[in-house]
Amino acid sequence: MFGGPATSTMWLRLRYHHDAANNEDEVRAASSTDGVTWTWGGVWTLPYSGPYRIGLISMNATGATASFDHVRTYAG
């Protein structure tokens, strides 16, 4: 889990890297309140298992509503 302080707009980013030498995958998450300055979290290291799928979820104890837009994936 990751995220930042409550704000009306939050950018989220996942970065993926395949470590061929160790046959592992690394996934790292970041959040931003302005889309320019990113706060990076820890790295999840997983044994290689082929293609991954992503899902979006928002949780809040007070019942707030979240919407996701401009969702994109790309190789880079």
Summary of the structure (lengths in Angstrom):
residues: 76
radius of gyration: 14.3
end to end distance: 23.7
largest distance: 45.2
contacts: 115
relative contact order: 0.20
helix: 0%
strand: 36%
